[in-house]
Amino acid sequence: MARARLIRLAAVWLCGFWLGVADPACAAPRPEANAALVHTFTLQGVTGTQPVDAGGGYDWDWRGPRDDPEWAWFFNRHGWFPDLLDAYQETGDARYRDALLGTLDDWIVKHPAPGRITFSAAWRPLEAARRLTESWLPIAPALAGWAEFTPERSARFRASLVDHGEHLRSHHAFGGNHLVTEMLALTRLALQFPDLPGAAAWLDYGLDQLARAYDEQVYPDGAHAELSTHYQRVIALNYQQLLSSLRHYNRGELAAAWAPRVERLWLYVAAVMTPAGANPLNNDSDREDYRGLLAAHAPALLARPPQTVHFPYAGQTVFRGGPGAMQWAFFEAGPRGTDHDHADHLQFDLSLGADEFLVDNGRYTYVPGPWRDYFAGPTGHNVVLLDGRGSDARPPRTNAAPAVERFRRVAGFELAWGDAVFSSSTNARAGDWRRVVVYAPGAGWVVIDRVVTFGAGKLTTQWHWAPGVVVAPLTDEGNVHAQAGASVLAVAPPGGGSWQSFRGVEPPTEVRGWHSDRFNLREPATQTDFVQTLRGPLVNVWVFRPAGVANESRLTAELKPEGRVRIQSGAESYVVDPEAP
């Protein structure tokens, strides 16, 4: 929020510097539009001034101030057009209108349809789709009412719309969230402009592809197969837009058929949402306003009492309990995801109310190198490393219901578990790892790591803390206390190891101790590693409890000589056998 406000202030300053403080455009409540007047844009958290050619148009292939192809792709989506339109409608200042029409002219003249599949900045199918859904289709009704949108401009615009429709029909993605976005754009174009040549065929094709994509990409438990909460939002919003468009254009029968399928996507959103109303940052994800999404599109789900939910296809478990169900944990033990996947198998996140403690670190960048290796690799996650290596990659998806459901409720406890295998350059099976998470509602969590190696080695258990968390003390014996806001989490570690702590370490040394809530943005965050020497099978028991005398004395876990773990919570007790939970 603070960064966004600074960007808005910077845009206003730029406007005042170039146009004059007294200029009425600078007083408009649309700083993004003001910045666009001086060719300055903020895309994915990065601000830059777009180069202008000799004819006054843009260099549409410029890769931004960081030389990143993402800048060119996003710039070609024309996401600032609605800002210019709103600013013109609010102020009547013709500069906003003229900037919009001039930029639209510039793009159309320079970018005839390529007639083939391309990953260019202008005509990558995803950009063509997002340009339609986020810019051209929303502003089209207003343009049609302007005298300055002359018949010649209107004809060029409609011809380019036809180009977009044919391009998306013939050169779309084969699958994934790109296919859904592209087919949504094709369908919306056909519904909004039914008189365009080919519109009827586009509509039939787009609806067929959207139905096929849903069946292939959305698990019966509602999780999108990429297993990224960021792209879950993208998919949910795309299908929500489809549903809204069908209703708007009086396709009632189709809308009725799609409504329960769209609700399934929002049910997943509601189930994984943190007490703060956000999302876990699994795989390539950014921080999202999940509560705001539900309030806008599925408000009835916010009234449902939150509870522990297990997703058998996604292999994810969301634990909830305590007063107001404000204790929350997220455990991943399923497939890795069909795209945008990270080395995060058996990741464990934890929050107490609005205060995050253990977190996934987000995505930060797609540019290959040490930063991408950290955020997408095992060192950026709450997992164990064997001799510095993460566990082997899981299959990208599951195609059937799991043969064994790895979740159960028993004796007042809730359990979930998953398995992983380690390999090395000399050994295809250097070790086995099973993580069992046991939740005692209201009292806390016990995390059991059973590691079986086939030789001596080093085990590193990593815990990544939210940026504002203060962790102390880190001693070889005794509990660790982590504080976030008014909440304190007590951590009882296993014995026989030593702690290492990192915060904000960057190349050329290494990358350790970072967090990214948003793409292109990062901030230091504490990472604590617990290092042990392995000489054979090992069972580690970690206890995480909301701090306070009552809670700390209420939940205990004792490792028995035979490797079983006896967990006590108040009057309830349960013995966990890590070999057969």
C-alpha positions, 0 to 999 in steps of 0.5 A, a space after each residue: 500500500 505504501 509503495 503504491 501511494 509513493 508511485 501515485 505521488 511520483 506520477 503527480 509530481 511528474 505531471 506538475 514538473 512537466 505540465 505545470 503545477 497549476 495545470 488542471 490535468 495535474 489536479 485530476 484524481 487519476 495520477 496514472 493518466 497524468 503520468 501517461 501524458 508524459 509517457 511514464 508508466 508503472 508496470 508490475 511495480 516498476 516505473 519507466 518512461 517509454 521511448 517516443 519515436 520521431 513520429 511521436 509514437 511509442 517504441 512498442 518493443 522496448 523492454 523497460 528500465 530493467 531490460 525485461 520482456 515482461 515490460 513490453 508484454 504488459 505495455 502492449 496490453 494498454 492497461 492505462 487506456 481506461 485511466 485516460 478514459 476515466 480522467 477525460 470523463 471526470 475532467 473534460 480535459 481533451 489531452 486525455 482523450 487525444 492521448 488515448 486516440 493517438 496511442 490507439 492510432 499509433 499501435 494499430 498502424 504499426 501492428 497489422 496481424 502477423 497471420 502466425 503464432 508469435 511471441 512478439 510484444 504486440 501479438 503474443 496471444 496472451 497480450 492480444 487477449 488481455 488487450 481486449 479484456 482489460 482495455 479495448 472492449 471496456 472502452 469501446 462503448 465510450 469511443 463510439 460516442 466521441 465525434 473525434 472517433 471518426 468513421 476512419 478511426 472506427 473502421 481501423 479499430 473494427 478491422 483490428 478487432 477482426 484481426 484479434 478475433 482471427 488471431 486468437 481463434 487460430 493461434 491460441 495457446 494449447 493449454 494452461 491459464 493462457 488458453 483460458 484467458 485467450 478463449 475468454 477474450 475471444 468469447 467476449 469479443 464475439 458477444 460484444 461485437 456479434 456483427 463482426 465477420 466470424 463472430 458466431 464461429 468465434 463464440 462457438 469455438 471459444 465456449 467449446 475451448 473454455 469448457 474443455 479447459 475447465 475440465 482439463 485444468 480444474 480439479 474436482 476439489 476446485 483447485 486449478 492444476 497449476 496450483 498457484 493461488 495467483 493463477 487461481 485468481 486469474 482462472 476464477 476471474 476469467 470464468 466469472 467474466 464468462 458467467 457475467 458476460 453470458 448473463 449480460 447478453 441474455 444467454 441464460 441457459 449457458 449461464 445457469 450451466 456455468 454458475 456451479 462450476 464458477 462457484 467451485 473455483 471461489 470455494 477453493 479461494 474461500 477455503 485457502 484464504 488466510 485470516 488476514 484475507 490474503 492467499 498463501 504464496 505457493 508456486 508463482 504467486 503474488 499477494 492477492 486480496 482474496 477477501 475483496 475478490 470474494 466480497 465482489 464475486 461470491 459474498 455468500 462464501 464469506 458468511 460460511 464458518 471457516 474450518 479445516 479443509 483437505 483438497 485430495 487432488 491438490 494434496 493441500 490441507 488448510 488447518 483452521 481453529 482456535 478462537 474465531 478460527 484465526 489459527 491457520 496453517 497451509 500444508 502442501 503434499 500433492 503434485 507440483 503443478 502443471 506450470 509456474 511450479 516451485 520446489 516447495 513439496 511439503 511446504 508448511 505456512 502458519 499464521 495467527 490471526 492477521 499476523 503471518 509467521 511461516 511463509 512461502 516467499 513468493 515469485 519475485 522474478 522470472 529472469 533466470 539467475 540466482 534470484 529466480 533460483 532462490 525464490 523458485 528453488 528449495 532454499 526459498 521454502 520451508 522444506 528440508 535439504 539433504 546435503 544441500 539438495 532439495 527433494 526430487 520433483 513431484 509429478 506435475 499433476 494427478 489424473 485420478 483421485 488419490 488411492 490413499 487420502 492422506 488426511 484424517 481426524 482422530 482423537 481430537 486431532 487433525 493429521 495430514 502427511 506427504 512423502 518425498 525422495 532425495 537423489 544425488 549425482 551418485 545415488 538415485 535414492 539417497 534418502 526418503 522424507 515423510 512430513 506429518 503435520 498434526 493440528 490440535 485445534 486451539 493449541 497448535 501444530 506438531 510437525 514431524 519429519 522422518 528422514 531415512 538416509 542410506 549413508 551419512 549426511 547433513 540435514 537442513 530444516 529451513 524456516 522462512 519468516 514473514 518480513 516483520 517477524 522477530 525471531 529470538 533466541 537461536 540457541 542450540 537448546 530451548 524454545 524459540 520465540 517469534 513475534 509478529 505484531 501482538 502475536 507470539 509463536 513459541 517453537 520447540 525444536 528437536 535436539 541435536 542441531 545448531 541454528 543458522 540465521 540469514 537476512 537479506 544476503 544477496 549475490 555474489 555471496 548467495 541469496 538467503 533471507 528474502 521475501 516477495 509479496 509482489 512481482 519485481 518487489 523484494 524485501 529482507 526477511 529472516 530465514 532460520 536453518 536448523 542443521 544436523 548431522 545424519 548417521 542413520 534414520 532420524 525423526 525430528 519433532 517440531 512444536 509450534 504453539 501460540 505463546 502464553 502459559 496456558 497454550 505452551 503447557 497445553 500442547 506437548 510432543 514426546 519422541 519415543 525410543 521406537 520412533 513414535 511420537 506421543 502428542 498431548 493436548 489438554 486431556 487428549 492424546 494421540 501416538 503418531 507412528 511416522 511410518 504409518 500415520 
